[in-house]
Amino acid sequence: MASSKCTFNLEHLAWQSGHTAIAGVDEAGRGCLFGPVYAAAVILDPDRPIRGLNDSKLLDPPTRERLAILIRERAVAFAVASATAAEIDRINILQASRLAMRRAVEALHIAADYLLIDATTVELPLPQKPIIRGDALSRSIAAASILAKTSRDARLRELDVIYPGYGLASNKGYGAPVHLAGLDRLGPTPEHRMTYAPVRDRAQRSLFAEVTF
């Protein structure tokens, strides 16, 4: 059984089975009301360890940003990809997350021969293992979670400039009070996920108000 600590134990098992390019894969932004879902794939170098890797949700923002720099410097390979809000609305968030993960794996400049994935699988002809809470158990998945989270946060800061009034730079698209107040006041943007109830319900109320005015 895997340790409750974030270790290389799962990677070692794959290495012992003959795999050499083991990619950790994770996503960020599934629960947000706004913007794309991001995913990353990371092949770590065991000879260039990175101290402090863990589930990105357990790390403060400065630590995540510092670790993201180290991951990009020391990983054998990494890639970040996304699926848009429109894709999320069309195929649902689970399938869009898996799509973003697949895109990240396919974008690796060194082809992975084994995948460790946080809690799901991807549609690729590769041996893979879904790990519940994998971002807290596998250093490769933790590295992917950090890259996915920091990349998405950076994109949300950019989108906050394009769509002011929702507090996106601070709430990163989650349903914080300032975000919901912005939806009430301004309505949804093209980057909002219209199939999510807080967005859909407010859009319907806004439309009803316009029709009955």
C-alpha positions in Angstrom: 0.0 0.0 0.0 1.2 3.5 -0.8 2.4 5.7 2.0 0.2 8.5 3.2 3.2 10.8 2.4 3.9 12.2 -1.0 6.7 9.9 -2.2 8.2 8.2 -5.2 6.8 4.8 -4.1 4.3 4.6 -7.0 7.0 5.7 -9.5 9.4 3.1 -8.2 6.9 0.3 -8.7 6.5 1.4 -12.3 10.2 1.7 -12.8 10.6 -1.9 -11.4 8.1 -3.0 -14.0 10.4 -1.8 -16.8 8.8 1.6 -17.5 11.2 4.5 -17.9 9.1 7.6 -18.7 6.5 7.8 -16.0 4.3 10.9 -16.2 2.2 12.2 -13.4 -1.0 13.8 -14.6 -3.5 16.1 -12.8 -6.0 18.9 -13.4 -7.0 22.2 -11.8 -10.2 24.2 -11.9 -12.9 21.6 -12.1 -15.1 23.4 -9.5 -14.8 26.9 -11.0 -17.6 28.8 -12.5 -15.4 30.6 -15.0 -12.7 29.8 -17.5 -10.9 26.7 -18.8 -9.9 23.6 -16.9 -6.2 23.1 -16.9 -4.1 19.9 -16.8 -0.4 19.1 -16.7 1.8 16.1 -17.3 5.2 15.9 -15.7 8.0 13.3 -16.0 10.3 13.9 -13.0 14.0 13.2 -12.8 14.7 11.1 -9.7 18.3 12.3 -9.8 17.2 15.9 -9.5 14.8 15.8 -6.5 12.5 18.7 -5.6 11.9 19.1 -1.9 8.3 19.9 -0.8 6.2 18.5 -3.6 2.6 18.0 -2.4 -1.0 18.4 -3.5 -1.2 22.0 -4.8 -4.3 22.6 -2.6 -2.2 22.1 0.5 0.5 24.7 -0.5 0.3 28.4 -0.1 0.6 30.5 -3.4 4.2 31.6 -2.9 5.3 28.0 -2.3 3.4 26.8 -5.4 5.0 29.4 -7.5 8.5 28.6 -6.2 8.0 24.9 -6.8 6.5 25.5 -10.3 9.8 27.1 -11.3 11.8 24.2 -9.9 9.6 21.7 -11.7 10.1 23.4 -15.0 13.8 23.6 -14.4 14.4 20.0 -13.2 11.7 17.8 -14.9 12.7 15.5 -17.7 9.6 16.8 -19.5 6.4 18.7 -18.7 3.5 20.0 -20.6 0.4 22.1 -19.7 -2.9 22.0 -21.6 -6.5 23.1 -21.2 -10.1 22.6 -22.2 -12.3 25.7 -22.7 -15.4 26.7 -21.0 -17.3 26.0 -24.2 -15.9 22.4 -24.2 -16.8 22.0 -20.6 -20.4 23.0 -21.4 -20.5 20.7 -24.4 -19.1 17.5 -22.9 -19.2 18.1 -19.1 -16.5 18.9 -16.7 -15.3 15.3 -16.1 -14.8 14.6 -19.8 -13.3 18.1 -20.4 -10.8 17.4 -17.6 -9.8 14.1 -19.2 -9.5 15.9 -22.5 -7.1 18.5 -21.0 -5.1 15.7 -19.4 -4.9 13.8 -22.7 -3.7 17.0 -24.4 -1.0 17.5 -21.8 0.3 14.0 -22.2 0.3 14.3 -25.9 2.2 17.6 -25.7 5.2 16.1 -23.8 8.3 16.4 -25.8 9.4 13.0 -24.5 6.7 10.3 -24.9 5.5 8.9 -21.6 5.3 5.1 -21.4 3.3 5.0 -18.1 0.8 7.4 -16.5 0.0 8.0 -12.9 -3.2 10.0 -12.8 -5.2 11.7 -10.1 -8.4 9.7 -9.7 -9.2 9.0 -13.3 -7.9 7.7 -16.7 -7.3 9.2 -20.0 -8.2 7.9 -23.5 -4.7 7.0 -24.6 -3.2 3.6 -25.5 -0.8 3.8 -22.5 -0.6 1.7 -19.3 -2.0 4.0 -16.6 -3.0 3.9 -13.0 -5.7 6.1 -11.4 -4.8 7.0 -7.9 -7.3 8.4 -5.4 -5.8 11.5 -3.8 -2.8 10.9 -6.1 -1.7 14.5 -5.8 -1.0 13.8 -2.1 0.7 10.4 -2.6 2.8 10.6 -5.8 5.4 13.3 -6.4 4.9 13.2 -10.1 1.2 13.8 -9.7 1.8 16.5 -7.2 4.2 18.2 -9.6 1.5 18.1 -12.3 -1.1 19.5 -9.9 1.3 22.4 -9.1 1.9 23.2 -12.7 -1.8 23.0 -13.6 -2.8 25.2 -10.7 -0.2 27.9 -11.2 -0.7 28.0 -15.0 -4.5 28.4 -14.5 -4.0 31.0 -11.9 -1.8 33.0 -14.2 -4.4 32.8 -17.0 -7.1 33.9 -14.6 -5.1 37.0 -13.7 -4.9 37.8 -17.4 -8.7 37.3 -17.8 -9.4 39.5 -14.8 -8.1 42.4 -16.9 -10.3 41.4 -19.8 -13.4 40.8 -17.6 -13.2 43.2 -14.6 -15.9 43.2 -12.0 -15.8 39.5 -11.0 -12.7 39.5 -8.8 -11.1 36.8 -10.9 -7.6 37.6 -10.0 -8.4 36.8 -6.3 -11.1 34.1 -6.5 -9.7 32.3 -9.6 -13.2 31.7 -11.0 -14.6 30.0 -7.9 -18.0 31.0 -6.5 -16.8 33.7 -4.1 -19.3 36.4 -3.0 -17.6 39.0 -5.1 -17.8 36.7 -8.2 -21.5 36.0 -7.6 -22.2 39.7 -7.1 -20.4 40.4 -10.4 -22.6 37.8 -12.1 -25.7 39.4 -10.6 -24.6 42.8 -11.7 -23.0 42.1 -15.1 -24.3 38.8 -16.2 -22.0 36.0 -17.5 -19.1 36.4 -19.9 -18.2 34.1 -22.8 -15.7 32.5 -20.5 -18.4 31.5 -17.9 -19.5 27.9 -17.7 -23.2 28.1 -18.6 -24.0 24.6 -17.4 -23.0 25.4 -13.9 -26.0 26.2 -11.8 -24.9 29.5 -10.2 -24.1 30.8 -13.7 -27.1 29.3 -15.5 -29.6 30.4 -12.8 -28.3 34.0 -12.9 -28.4 34.1 -16.7 -31.9 32.9 -16.7 -33.0 35.5 -14.1 -31.3 38.2 -16.1 -33.1 37.0 -19.3 -36.4 36.9 -17.5 -35.9 40.4 -16.2 -35.2 41.7 -19.7 -38.2 40.0 -21.2 -40.6 41.2 -18.5 -39.2 44.8 -18.4 
